[in-house]
């Protein structure tokens, strides 16, 4: 075994083999893969092998599509993995499921996947064994299929070896060495190996490996079962398509003259997990299965016989019960951790065979180039905040996700497990006043207040899915904020403080805008990657000469914290970067009456001259010391007020009591979402991300190409600025205001798909359904007619000049004595 390499991959399953292969494809020859037992002996050898491409996440869909391309190529070569491109059927055993399939067909078209709707009769022609009683239709994707998981792993390992990688089996990692926050080597039972990069592909052992460097990896081994039946039908010329019936919780694929059949039961079985630990896997558990659990599998057996009655009389060759590593949100766990050079690719949630090709490609790009080409935020390990250090919380969330694996995910669906966990100081007040809570990153956040529903208009309920989990209170809170004032609890916003002699130098390098403008300034900016893509989007408040505070999205604190620390280490910056989210409450007061309400509580001058837009001051509000920021995310006059958490309830109470005379309304995040759409404010993770640049997103005003010292990503932006953008984020208004786009729907100009919706909703002040989409330049311009495919229906619309509401932002800059009112169309 070598004593020094650049990259060590820990784990010889399909993910580890794929990463090793793709590293060599990118020219990285100095790769060592170590496997504690034999290749495939973790979860790969007992995987069912289904490969379905279409997922709710566009990035995962693209990764799975790449996997199919790779498996096709492998099948034609020397190391064929028994890839069978038989197509895939997804049955709808309920009208709601058929609606879901129709929505997925729209997504698929945008991705270039040939998914089509077929009737129950057509599905039976493709899969004659099924009973179509209760089947309302199906989706069929001819490019889906299945593969032999072990053969796939062996093929990828063989190609990795031929590319220069070294593979050592029966080699256990006993420790990982670090120095100054980065990996320096591993210790195995065969000696020490110096290295710069370690990739943890340990599967069910991934959390154990993470603890070697004090990195929390929230993966839970879950018992997952399927049967292999005896022969009971005659094979045709073509193999049967893979078959899923999610309403019955089951899946099937052909195995010779029989079937593989499994599913996701409602009574799951975490393996080795407890409230005190979720991964106590025996050290010798390699190449082994768990005992058959027919009692728990009974639900799946009964459901399977509903769809294929012949199974009632068919024998079973074996029941496979193997542990699979699941995450709390059923998404992969990928990327670089807080320890430089320590990467993870684990928690594949029983669909790692479908994703293995894409995982290998993404991870290799990340390791070699410093960043992946795709936006993998939904799979990035940094999405798991500090609350996932709790084993009991991680277990609750993982069990819930496993047991609802096949459930329809309606928009604004809220999970229940492990709640409430993180609460603001005003949580009790919200509860007493009828708040409908949502959850984000463990935080309880007000979506809206039920008591405001009586002030709203039920006739504005969106049609179809968009009307699920909707309330008239959303519109009422929106309009009241525009008319008078809204009070919002934004305590969950992530807050990061950067202090020290090099704080300004670091932030000026990371940000595309100038942020060191002097104490009291507030700057909206992006942080970019080397391609000019938007890694982060936040405001920076300059507190004093060596101190800055970043305000970013609730779920993005860990990601942005990690990004900043990584850049600080690369610069050698003398800074301290700290997450102070839980230390501070944040209350936003927005609306035309905001200045009147705040003036009654503070001696501070609040005029435009004394307190300009995008500035910050330390003031008192009632009895509470506050850092006030004159900013907005709804397009109205107002302030975000930050105070130590212990003052939060008192601050809210003072504002509420002072505001009652002015008609203030307590409001939630759903109203914020509607107002931000009208103002064309972007949201990171949907409208913008690592694959989009500020110029494409219409955020060029925040880019300062001539700032001294430049900034990360500048070269890419200079090139794009000179050449011009090929696409731009545009607002589309739909002619039918009750039809609402939810995201990922294709946008057409004539018969051609020209874009895909990033986010959408209804604007209660403008009275229109709004969708954002990246559209080609100059082919599509403001005023052009387009259509958005919503559940199979082409809804006509037009590309609109944006923002739709208050395009000059005069309301945001309203001075004392000026009282604008909305000219909206609420209720029309």
DOFITOR-844331 format. One record per residue (C-alpha): residue in one letter; x, y, z. Coordinates in steps of 0.001 Angstrom, whole numbers, padded with zeros to 6 digits, always signed. Example, Ala and Ser with C-alpha at 12.3 -4.5 7.8 and 13.67 -1.06 7.14 Angstrom:
<recs>
a+012300-004500+007800s+013670-001060+007140
</recs>
This chain:
<recs>
x+000000+000000+000000x+001366+003463-000835x+002499+005643+002042x+001564+008921+000364x-001172+009863-002129x-003193+012973-002875x-006705+011502-002514x-007942+008661-000315x-011440+007287-000914x-012802+005363+002073x-015389+002774+001055x-015576+000313-001820x-019264+000540-002606x-020702+001938-005798x-020244+005563-004687x-016584+005128-003763x-015810+003237-006964x-017585+005867-009054x-015696+008722-007407x-012347+006951-007881x-013151+006352-011553x-014267+009927-012202x-011193+011326-010448x-008995+009423-012878x-011162+010656-015753x-010297+014205-014696x-006611+013370-014686x-006169+012695-010974x-003948+009602-010928x-002792+009744-007303x-005866+008014-005832x-006112+005268-003217x-009411+003513-002447x-009488+001553+000815x-012291-000877+001674x-012704-002396+005136x-013774-005776+003682x-014506-006457-000002x-015889-004291-002769x-019722-004078-002644x-019866-005634+000850x-021682-002728+002532x-025079-001939+001020x-024248-002175-002684x-024429-005967-002911x-028020-006132-001655x-029420-003128-003551x-032433-003735-005787x-030761-001960-008714x-033611+000232-010024x-032581+003351-011932x-035243+006053-012130x-034154+009415-013458x-036864+011980-012723x-036762+013587-009269x-038254+016709-007736x-034782+018260-007566x-033556+019366-011026x-029923+018732-010097x-030572+015167-008973x-032514+014558-012176x-029529+015714-014219x-027205+013537-012152x-029406+010491-012712x-029606+011239-016430x-025824+011245-016519x-025827+007892-014706x-027926+006377-017476x-025571+007765-020110x-022622+006254-018239x-024275+002852-017779x-025073+002705-021477x-021428+003337-022307x-020262+000757-019809x-022670-001806-021220x-021017-001458-024617x-017514-001884-023237x-015337-004511-021627x-016876-004178-018158x-020609-004457-018822x-022697-003961-015627x-025807-005746-016964x-027627-002484-017689x-031198-003126-018894x-032928-000106-020420x-036459-001443-020146x-038314+001785-019386x-040175+002632-016213x-043867+002846-015341x-045250+004880-012445x-048875+004028-011751x-051474+006445-010416x-053788+004589-008075x-055518+007838-007112x-056624+010981-008969x-054141+012989-006873x-051275+010780-008027x-052267+011268-011655x-052091+015018-011088x-048601+014545-009664x-047571+012557-012743x-048901+015270-015029x-046859+017823-013160x-043793+015576-013469x-044335+015287-017216x-043904+019042-017448x-040667+018881-015472x-039421+016029-017623x-039972+017964-020824x-037925+020825-019446x-035101+018368-018687x-035346+016658-022075x-036721+013411-020654x-039363+011638-022802x-041847+011008-019978x-045380+010539-021264x-048793+009878-019803x-050313+006506-020690x-053685+005016-019892x-054274+002122-017523x-054887-000103-020549x-051591+000936-022125x-049787+000294-018852x-051224-003236-018799x-049991-003829-022347x-046494-002932-021172x-046761-004912-017919x-049413-007637-018460x-049191-008962-014892x-050914-005954-013341x-054572-005646-012413x-055617-002144-013477x-058622-001920-011179x-058235+001413-009399x-055506+002645-011770x-056286+006116-013154x-053325+006284-015512x-049553+006147-015466x-046357+007850-016479x-043920+006022-018734x-040245+006893-019201x-038606+004661-021821x-035024+005465-020753x-035338+004183-017164x-034095+000706-016308x-032115-001397-013873x-028565-002612-013399x-026700-005257-011425x-025326-003191-008516x-022327-005423-007834x-021363-005641-011481x-021648-001873-011744x-019327-001420-008779x-016798-003896-010175x-016907-002177-013570x-016241+001249-012091x-013451-000122-009887x-011808-001801-012874x-011907+001448-014846x-010504+003348-011871x-007590+000899-011693x-006918+001220-015403x-006861+004996-014912x-004151+004723-012259x-006082+004413-008989x-004936+001876-006401x-007532-000222-004553x-006810-001996-001269x-009440-004265+000232x-009475-005675+003781x-008035-002369+004977x-009715-000607+007886x-009288+003078+008609x-008597+003550+012303x-008080+007305+012374x-007756+010460+010290x-005062+013022+011008x-005561+016774+010690x-003453+019870+011249x-004619+023493+011293x-008095+022510+010186x-007225+020317+007236x-006632+016644+006470x-003050+015378+006509x-003396+011592+006444x-005194+008408+007476x-004192+005600+009808x-005137+002061+008832x-004489-001426+010136x-001858-001635+007372x-000067+001620+008193x-000334+005366+007770x-000949+007121+004453x-000261+010814+003983x-002864+012589+001862x-004455+015956+001113x-008022+014766+000565x-010175+012109+002220x-013549+011149+000734x-015848+009411+003194x-017937+006924+001198x-018503+004740+004233x-022231+004154+003743x-023728+002960+007032x-020286+003544+008630x-020073+007149+007390x-021056+008750+010709x-018433+006688+012532x-015775+007806+010067x-016918+011418+010429x-016399+011312+014172x-012698+010646+013536x-012425+014345+012620x-015333+015576+014774x-017630+016030+011779x-021279+015177+012255x-022730+013149+009350x-026459+012536+009913x-027044+009161+008281x-029164+006439+009870x-028990+002755+008854x-032584+001747+008054x-033735-001803+007452x-035016-002072+003875x-036572-005258+002505x-037547-006749-000836x-038352-010247-002085x-037133-012202-005076x-039932-014486-006258x-039870-017903-007836x-040400-018132-011591x-044046-017684-012483x-044316-016187-015975x-042758-016611-019380x-040306-013974-020454x-041185-011944-023536x-038911-010588-026234x-038497-007384-024248x-038041-007200-020489x-040849-005771-018435x-040449-002115-017478x-039680-001285-013895x-042918-000589-012053x-043749+001678-009144x-047134+002109-007498x-046423+004765-004872x-050014+004859-003602x-049523+001221-002611x-045932+001892-001412x-044433-000781-003724x-041959-001195-006570x-041170-004107-008906x-038647-005142-011527x-038156-008298-013544x-035679-010936-012324x-035443-013719-014947x-038931-015319-014938x-039886-013777-011615x-039942-010393-009931x-038080-008325-007405x-040680-006590-005221x-040151-004189-002339x-041448-001005-000814x-041465+001546+001969x-043664+000420+004826x-045363+002793+007257x-043735+001066+010237x-040015+001364+009603x-037156-000231+011479x-034040+001823+012122x-031184-000599+012601x-028823-000149+015579x-030406+003245+016253x-031617+004725+019526x-032235+008160+020955x-028595+008156+022111x-026964+007067+018853x-028061+006104+015383x-025194+004166+013857x-023809+001571+016287x-023022-000797+013409x-021059-003927+014449x-017487-003761+013207x-017774-007158+011516x-021005-006382+009624x-019687-006824+006102x-021341-008735+003299x-024154-009696+005650x-027928-009312+005760x-030362-008774+008597x-032844-011444+009665x-036010-011702+007605x-038842-009657+009094x-042012-011002+007502x-044310-009360+010027x-043127-005890+009061x-043095-006791+005373x-046714-007944+005503x-048068-004504+004572x-045927-004452+001423x-046882-008041+000515x-050589-007298+000772x-050302-004120-001289x-048185-005857-003927x-050864-008514-004405x-053502-005833-004957x-051651-004698-008056x-050334-008112-009156x-052823-010705-007853x-050763-013608-009195x-048210-012974-006440x-050617-014529-003946x-049782-017961-005384x-046097-017431-006105x-043287-018760-003959x-040460-016614-002666x-036825-017496-003300x-035607-015134-000605x-036473-012054+001413x-033571-009616+001356x-033307-007448+004472x-030350-005108+004314x-029463-001834+006025x-029425+001273+003844x-028077+004625+005020x-030790+007293+004997x-030597+011019+005735x-033223+013097+007572x-034552+014586+004315x-034061+011681+001876x-031423+013609-000068x-027797+012552-000550x-025141+013840+001840x-022351+015207-000370x-019532+017706-000350x-016679+019179+001627x-017101+019541+005362x-015810+022143+007800x-012486+020274+007802x-010535+021241+004682x-009977+018258+002436x-012526+016044+004217x-015349+015222+001815x-018366+012986+002220x-020566+011039-000204x-022977+009019+001897x-026625+008680+002885x-027756+007476-000544x-031268+006660+000712x-031738+003460-001309x-031435+005264-004640x-027664+005401-004785x-027514+003043-007764x-029526+005531-009826x-027330+008391-008650x-023924+006698-008565x-022714+007974-011911x-023749+011536-011162x-022336+011358-007642x-018955+010304-008979x-018887+013108-011536x-020006+015843-009128x-017627+014790-006379x-014653+014491-008700x-015313+018004-010020x-015552+019267-006453x-012275+017658-005406x-010243+018547-008495x-011724+021938-009372x-012834+023209-005970x-016524+023327-006879x-019023+021190-008803x-020542+022380-012057x-024078+021743-010763x-025945+023405-007916x-025992+020590-005348x-027300+022635-002417x-030129+020191-001681x-027481+017461-001250x-024743+019558+000375x-023802+018344+003865x-023699+021980+004980x-027510+022101+004863x-027609+020202+008156x-027453+022741+010963x-026218+022272+014541x-029533+020732+015616x-028549+017593+013713x-025894+016923+016309x-028800+015471+018274x-029093+011755+017626x-032719+011642+018749x-033751+014511+016467x-031886+013026+013507x-033562+009682+014110x-037066+011176+014329x-036671+013069+011085x-035161+010108+009244x-037888+007706+010361x-040568+010189+009301x-039028+010573+005875x-038658+006845+005312x-042270+006186+006259x-043542+008940+003942x-041124+008129+001102x-043873+007771-001499x-046227+010464-000175x-047265+013278-002496x-045356+016423-001511x-047806+019266-001892x-046357+022791-001921x-045862+024260+001542x-046219+020835+003120x-044868+020920+006651x-043110+018063+008400x-044076+017112+011957x-041289+015090+013521x-039118+016695+016194x-041201+019871+016523x-041012+022364+018050x-037241+022519+018452x-035834+025986+017774x-038148+028822+018789x-037903+032589+018934x-038542+034580+022116x-041953+035515+020687x-043066+031911+020103x-045564+031896+022978x-047157+035133+021747x-047512+033700+018257x-049096+030540+019634x-051627+032475+021727x-052573+034585+018711x-053302+031686+016386x-050116+031405+014352x-049899+028688+011704x-046264+027656+011944x-043899+026376+009327x-040496+024868+010013x-037165+025667+008446x-033799+024415+009613x-035427+023379+012880x-036922+026842+013517x-040626+027398+014115x-041617+030295+011857x-044994+031961+011403x-046508+031239+007998x-049631+033293+008770x-052138+033885+011554x-055410+032007+011312x-057301+034900+012869x-056384+037094+009883x-058253+034767+007522x-061549+036542+008167x-060032+039705+006659x-059020+037863+003489x-060838+036688+000373x-061494+032969-000092x-062252+033524-003781x-058542+034167-004349x-057617+030584-003485x-055318+029276-006266x-056544+026323-008279x-055144+022830-007841x-052035+022078-005848x-051223+025732-005214x-054447+025943-003212x-053272+023260-000806x-052052+024621+002537x-053290+028093+001554x-055259+030557+003660x-057032+033858+002945x-054917+035196+005802x-051925+035378+003442x-053593+037973+001233x-054968+039854+004211x-051511+040181+005770x-049980+041174+002429x-052492+043972+001803x-052450+045214+005396x-048663+045544+005237x-048915+047546+002022x-051740+049714+003441x-050584+050282+007021x-047828+048122+008531x-046878+044520+009163x-044917+043109+012086x-042782+040066+011251x-040695+037774+013464x-037486+037068+011531x-035449+035716+014426x-034663+032569+012434x-032580+034531+009910x-028984+033307+010122x-026558+035869+011532x-022792+035626+011100x-020264+038043+012568x-016859+038549+010977x-014367+040355+013193x-010636+040963+013336x-007872+042905+011606x-008529+041250+008223x-012346+041267+008353x-012666+043965+005692x-010026+042369+003465x-011778+039009+003576x-015232+040370+002851x-014056+042622+000030x-012471+039563-001613x-015516+037367-001102x-018203+039901-002094x-018843+041382-005530x-020080+044651-004007x-018138+047102-001855x-019045+046285+001749x-016471+048169+003846x-018268+051483+003342x-017859+052673+006912x-019599+051857+010195x-023356+052161+009871x-023535+051120+006241x-025623+048176+005028x-024796+046543+001701x-026639+043988-000380x-024160+041699-002120x-023403+038293-003531x-020463+035991-002876x-019366+034221-006053x-017476+031131-007119x-014690+031165-009690x-017233+030827-012535x-019129+033908-011366x-021967+031780-009980x-023734+032992-006864x-022587+030973-003847x-024281+033279-001339x-026653+036237-001315x-026871+038398+001815x-026598+041801+003442x-023482+042994+005247x-023723+045542+008053x-020514+047388+008858x-020529+047527+012682x-017150+049102+013378x-013654+049224+011909x-013024+045510+012438x-016536+044072+012712x-019247+043140+010226x-022538+041268+010531x-023958+039153+007724x-027686+038396+007551x-028551+035432+005362x-031336+032900+004879x-032529+030714+007744x-031311+027494+006124x-028109+028978+004736x-026164+029873+007867x-024066+026711+007949x-023342+026875+004245x-022319+030534+004276x-020332+030080+007479x-018391+027223+005888x-017812+029167+002690x-016470+032196+004567x-014167+030125+006758x-012797+028291+003748x-012021+031569+001983x-010465+032964+005171x-008120+029963+005420x-007140+030275+001760x-006294+033967+002279x-004595+033397+005612x-006869+036095+007016x-006668+037055+010681x-010403+036937+011434x-012953+035344+013719x-016129+034100+012022x-018966+033206+014388x-022580+032121+014058x-024578+034394+016393x-028040+033418+015159x-029381+032228+018507x-028038+035251+020364x-030188+037810+018562x-033889+038268+017962x-034962+040043+014782x-038284+041813+014297x-039161+043520+011025x-041593+046430+010886x-042592+047288+007326x-045281+049424+005726x-046307+053063+005188x-046989+053551+008923x-043739+051954+010077x-042057+055286+010780x-045005+056540+012866x-045048+053376+014946x-041311+053347+015546x-041170+057096+016250x-043533+056653+019181x-040987+054352+020824x-037590+055909+020120x-035887+059271+020489x-033897+058545+017318x-034510+060661+014235x-036104+058527+011519x-036235+060899+008545x-034505+060009+005295x-031773+062513+006074x-031158+061230+009592x-031668+057517+008889x-031177+056775+005150x-032198+053612+003369x-029510+050866+003617x-028024+052233+006809x-027832+051016+010398x-027876+052650+013815x-027896+051609+017446x-031087+053018+018992x-033491+052249+021790x-037048+051085+021116x-039073+051407+024264x-036868+049850+026942x-034883+047727+024488x-031415+048396+023009x-031616+047693+019284x-029458+047593+016181x-031860+048992+013571x-031319+048346+009846x-033322+050331+007326x-033776+047558+004793x-036699+045719+003231x-037568+042393+001632x-041153+043363+000820x-040716+046679-000966x-042019+048943+001818x-040637+051536+004192x-039353+049907+007335x-036679+048541+009585x-035270+045233+010763x-034651+045507+014495x-032015+043269+016121x-031681+042899+019875x-030278+040353+022333x-032649+037396+022404x-033713+037997+026006x-035223+041353+024945x-037113+039894+021983x-040501+039393+023623x-040418+042884+025136x-039495+044465+021810x-042340+042684+020025x-044813+043672+022722x-043799+047338+022552x-044102+047462+018760x-047429+045633+018799x-048954+047950+021373x-047659+051089+019645x-048836+049815+016278x-052401+048940+017188x-053523+052538+016798x-052080+052547+013282x-053672+049261+012167x-050530+047137+012388x-051012+043458+011540x-048928+040542+012796x-047907+038732+009628x-045935+035720+008423x-043535+034432+005819x-046188+033541+003245x-047084+037237+002933x-043387+038083+002623x-043104+035593-000241x-045990+037196-002111x-044657+040716-001652x-041121+039814-002681x-042456+038302-005924x-044144+041606-006771x-040836+043378-006175x-038723+040807-008072x-036505+040157-005068x-034509+036988-005693x-034338+033937-003425x-031133+031916-003263x-031726+028236-003966x-034564+028784-006430x-034074+031991-008436x-030309+032242-008001x-027493+029866-007123x-024041+028597-008078x-025075+028049-011703x-026379+031612-012218x-024460+034885-012313x-025526+038317-011052x-025814+039591-014622x-028123+036754-015618x-030198+037261-012463x-030644+041004-012973x-028381+041795-010022x-025650+043578-011950x-026275+046715-009890x-024565+044952-006974x-021418+044141-008984x-018472+046526-008694x-015974+045329-011297x-013646+048255-010544x-013379+047760-006776x-009742+047809-005599x-008206+044353-005266x-010920+042670-007302x-013008+039825-005920x-013497+036108-006304x-015255+035412-009609x-014428+038790-011140x-012663+037395-014207x-015686+035330-015144x-017996+038330-014739x-015731+040561-016817x-015887+038026-019641x-019663+037766-019384x-020074+041527-019136x-018073+042010-022327x-019755+039195-024248x-023274+039780-022941x-025568+037298-021244x-027373+034555-023138x-030236+034293-020664x-031856+036534-018107x-034234+036023-015198x-037583+037438-016244x-040993+037886-014687x-043904+036214-016464x-047484+037139-015607x-050176+034569-016351x-053493+035569-017886x-055391+033339-015454x-054595+034666-011963x-055893+031505-010265x-053307+029352-012047x-050074+029477-010044x-046703+028028-011047x-044881+026246-008234x-041415+025739-009734x-039765+023639-012482x-042654+024079-014938x-041551+024513-018569x-042008+027892-020225x-042849+027806-023925x-042723+030308-026738x-044932+028749-029352x-044118+025051-029276x-040512+025526-028118x-039457+025163-024479x-037401+028284-023746x-037062+028109-019984x-038179+026692-016673x-039933+028359-013747x-037688+029048-010768x-040406+030299-008403x-043936+031579-008595x-046964+032770-006671x-049780+035289-006559x-049283+039017-006064x-052192+040378-004053x-051396+044031-004746x-050974+043647-008513x-053695+041004-008784x-051606+038716-010961x-050047+035265-010944x-046284+035747-011223x-043566+033308-012272x-039828+033832-012647x-037846+031988-015320x-034494+032262-017064x-035294+033037-020696x-032925+033328-023670x-031586+036709-024746x-032394+038251-027182x-034874+035612-028409x-037396+036416-025679x-038087+040004-024666x-040478+041991-022491x-043932+041926-024035x-043529+038557-025732x-046298+036012-025358x-045317+032776-023626x-047106+029926-021897x-046355+027960-018753x-047265+024275-018586x-049100+023699-015309x-050318+020126-014738x-050465+019487-018469x-052330+022680-019291x-050668+025437-021300x-051463+028648-019404x-050848+031743-021532x-048903+034669-020179x-046588+037495-021096x-043008+038450-020259x-043408+041510-018043x-041204+044422-017145x-040277+044034-013534x-040664+044771-010739x-044416+044748-011139x-045055+046758-007983x-043583+050224-007341x-040893+049896-010025x-039073+053045-008840x-039090+051839-005207x-040424+055208-004075x-042350+053560-001236x-039150+052174+000259x-037666+055679+000384x-040792+057483+001625x-039860+060389+003871x-041548+061671+007003x-045003+063104+006340x-045593+061060+003169x-048216+058286+003373x-048608+056246+000186x-051397+053715-000160x-051428+050721-002447x-053316+051024-005731x-053608+047233-005775x-056477+045050-006862x-057000+042974-003737x-060258+041071-004007x-060680+041530-007750
</recs>
